[in-house]
Amino acid sequence: MALRLVKGSYKYRDQMIEMLKEWIAYNNAHPEANKSPAAIFKNDYHDFDYYLSHLEYAEPHGGLVPDSTFFCLDDERNIMVGAVNIRHELNEYLLQYGGHIGDGIRPGERRKGYATKMISLALEECKKLGIRKVLMVCDKENTGSAKSILKNGGVLENEIMQGEHVMKRYWIDLREGN
């Protein structure tokens, strides 16, 4: 599995759009589907310049925190298999319900081990940003996400209610020696 995280760019335009088309069609057919990472769905990719320039926030903005968005490229097949959004800091909402990392695997590539590796790559990006303790949150019903978090060293802190859903909150310690 030759995965790497890349920034959205014209170099990867075709792979990104192919993934987004599949994922958006799936989400439209399954309204209950998890829409994570939300950052890749917030803008219309048809205006690709606008899409690229609005993937991330460099400064806090309207209750949002600075973030970085990456796409997960499978180099062997030259396709995007998923995406991650890394929040550089936590506000009150993210501390409870969102965490540092929002991640997702495109529907046709799920249950193949990509999420575990993609989270590992995202944790390396967190280290580069100076984040030493990473919070990841997932719906209690999302057992695949919970397994990927646990495989990356996640330690369950607690479960909390968000509306009608139970959310599981995990911490991953990136400090040396842990």
N, C-alpha and C positions, 0 to 999 in steps of 0.2 A: 504494500500500500504506500504509494509515493504521494503523500498529501503535503500541501503547503498553503499557507495563508497569503493572499495577495490583496492589494488595494484595487478597488474598482477603477478601471481605466479603459480607454479605447482598445488597448491591446487584448483585453478579455471581453470586449463588448458582446461578441456572438455567443460565447459560453455563458455569460451573465444573463443575456436575454433569453436564451434557451431554457435556463434554469427558472428564471422568473415566470415565463409563460406557463411552464408545467406547474409550478407551485401556486400561482394565482388561480389557474383553472381548478386545481385541487381544492384550494381554499373556498372558491366560489361554490363548488359542488358539495362542500362539507363545512357549513357555517360554524360548526362547533370546533373546527380545527384550531390548533394552537398557531397563532400568527407570529411566532418568534423566529428570528429577531425582527421586531417591528420596523427597525430602521430601514430595512431593504424594501419594505412595502409602503412606506409613507409617501413616496412620490412616484409619478408615472415615468416609467423607463423610456417611453416613446420620445420624450425630449431628453435625450441621453446627456447632453451637456448639463442641463438643469439637474437631472438625476444624480450625476456624479458630484456636482458642486453642493448638493444638499444632503449627502449621505451622513455627514458628521457635523457636530458642533464643536468649534474650537474654544468657545467661551460659554459660560452659563447663559441660558437664554430661556425666558418664559417658564421657569421651573425645571428646565432640563439642564443636565450637566454635560461637561465636555466628554466626548466619546470618540471611539475609533471603530470603523466598520471594515471587516475583512471578508473576503470570499474564499472558500476552500476549494482549491484546484486539485483534482486528481491528475497528476502529470502523465501517468501511464495511458490514460484514456482521453486526456485533454478535455475534461468536462468539469464544471463546477458541481460539487456535491452538496454544498451547504454554505452557511454564512454565520459569522459571529459579530456581535456588537459589544464592545468593551466600554463600560462607563468608568471614567477615570476617578470618580469619587461617588459617594452615595449621598443622596438627599433623603429626607424622611420616608418618602414613598419607596425608593429603591432599597432602603435598609429593611423595610418590611416585606415588600412583594416582588422586587425586581432583581436585586443583586448587581454585581459588577458585570456579569456576562449574560447576554441573551444569545442563544444559539439555536440553530435549526438545520436539519438535513432535508433536502428536497425529497418529495414523496417517493419517487422511484428509486431512491438510493438508501432508504431507511432499512434498519436491521442488518447492516453489513459491517458494523464496527466503526463507521466513519465518525460518529459523534464522539466517541471516546478519544480518538486521535485528534480530532479538531479541537476539543476542549484542552487537551494537552498543549497543542500549539498556541491556543489563546492564553493559557497560563504563562507561557514563555513571553508573550507580548505584555502581559500584566507585570511580569518581573521587570521588563524594560521600562515600564511606566512608573516603577517604584512602588507598585501595589504589593504588599507583603502578605496580606490576609484577604482572600477573595471570597466573597459571598455569592453563592449560586442558589437560585430558588426555582422549584418546579412544582407543578400540580401533583398532588399525591397519587392521582390516577395515572400519571405518566411514568410508568415503571422503567421504560427504556432510558429516559432522561436521568432518573435517579441512579440507575446502574452506571451510566457513563460518568456521573459526578462522583460516585463512590469509587470507581476504578481510578479516578484521578486524585484520590486522597480526601474526598469530601467527608466531613464529620457532621452528622445531623445535629443541629442545635435544638430545633423545635419544629412544631407544626402550628400554623396559624390559619385563621379563617380569612378569606378574601371573598366577600359576598357569599355565594353558596359553595365555594370551592375551598378545600383544605390545601394549603401550600406548605411544602417542606423546605426548610431553610438549612443550607449546608455551608460550612466554612472550610476553605482549603488554605492551609498554612504554607506559604512559599518561602518563609525565612530559612536561612542556611541551617542545616542540621535537623530539619523536620521533613 
